[in-house]
Amino acid sequence: MELYTKADNIELNVYNTLKEVIDPELAINIIDLGLVYKIHYDHSSGIHIQMTLSNKGCPMGDVITENIRSILSERFPNFKSTIELIWEPIWSSEFVSPHGRTLLGLA
Amino acid sequence: MMPSNTNSSRTASAVLPFYAFGVVSFLVLTIVMLFSSNAFIGHYFSPKLLAITHIATLGWASMIIFGSLHQLLPILLDKALHSMVYAKITFYSFAIGIIVLVYSFWTFSLGIPLQLAAVLLISGASFLLLNIVFTARNTGRPAIHAIFIITAAGWFWLTVFLGALMAFNFTFSFLPAEQLFYLRIHAHIGMAGWFILLIIGVSSKLIPMFLLSPAMDTKKLYYSYFIINGALLAFLVDALIFNETHRGGIYFSLAIIGIAIYVFTVIKSFKSRVRKALDIGMKQTFLAVLFVFLPIVFGWISTSNLFPVSPFLMQITLVYGASFFMGFISLLILGQSFKTLPYIIWLDKYQNMSGKKGTPLPKDLFSEKLLRYQMVVFIIGYILLLSGIISSLVLLITIANSILILAAILYVINIFKMFVHKPAYATIT
């Protein structure tokens, strides 16, 4: 899955920033967990993140999205950011990165 | 965007007292059990065993369940809890009611103290039921886990109501049959209607979340729901209309089918999990689910009427109750306490420190090593307790109860470690 436009430095920075957001239950960052589907930036609408949760109604869902908002407003204070939770495609273990797979005991 | 339905600090203040009461009750339970070891030989309808049973079912298990339910309900139903005031009334009604109830049984004061306890408990159960129903109202067609939880709260209310009637019946003798007849109904609707249905409801949602496995098979959960409730209703109708509890074995067998469907659904979820490495809390949870076969076997022997009434059958009945509460319910709560409570406390202390380096994770709030010891010690105590009851050996029961106290101390230390946890502001960068 292509998460961001590699040419765009801001999207790459957002991608790296999101690696600091941890799922508190699993202790794995949301990028390695494969929860982030798309990072998009444009000058007029700001940063837009399309992501999912491992399970609909996940108790940590609020915490994770709050974490994202908090860290984005800290690192990109001049940009507006929106988070869109989507449920298609449904999250699966195939989205987990090789590093995440090791942490989950899948590798 | 998912609505934020969990105002954590507001909820924590309503939820944590339930946990504190439940945790202390567990320690009290094991101490009282030690000083009543000889009560585990003979008939279950004795003052000490009634006191012990109600410390276990209400003071320990139900109070912890109430705590987690008030926290989880908004998440499970995706709607804010209807009333924090109701939650507080539920807590105080139960806390005072349970203390008075246990005192009444222990001292066999069956007059005013028992009636006062009955009034407090039925008030608490009513506020709990109303809070759950009002929270679930207008949430659209409820999911199967919510249906299990709402139904469980209904059965719980009925269990408490029947208990309250029995409490008044000690003085006013208005019920047509003898107390033991109603006690059997009271116990079984409490065990299957309240504990089993609630556990299935909550776990069917939480287990896939904790294991990162696909959602449980809804169709199978519906089968389980209708079979268990069908068995309970048939048992109740047979008892109250036809005055008959001797067909209990048939309804028990039916309920077992419903429970078995749930257990197989859990096993399927376990096998298809993404998260291969299980934490100790989940290991203990699965052990509890596997241990459910013990009360099923002993309960079936006890209720089937295939065996003549004898001192040995009496012991089997006691083992049935002990294996259900200590082996299944307690083991499950001992494990799940370290899945739900760290999360509640973590949200309360750290939700506003999101994304900051140095913020501990929920699992860092307690000692995993202590939890491991607690699990091993508890299982040893539990196995010895069952062996002692079956063999009617008071010495073995005493040893078992001493070991269970050690497990309770380890549990209390670990839980209060979380309660007194101070946010590590200094390490935040």
Interface residues (C-beta under 8 A of the other chain):
Chain A: E20 V21 I22 P24 E25 L26 A27 L53 S54 N55 G57 C58 P59 M60 G61 D62 V63 T65 E66 N67 I68 S70 I71 E74 I83 E84 L85 S92 S93 V96 L104 G105 L106
Chain B: M1 M2 S4 N5 T6 L72 I75 L76 D78 K205 P208 M209 F210 L212 A215 V274 R275 K276 A277 Y343 W346 L347 Q351 S354 G355 K357 L361 P362 K363
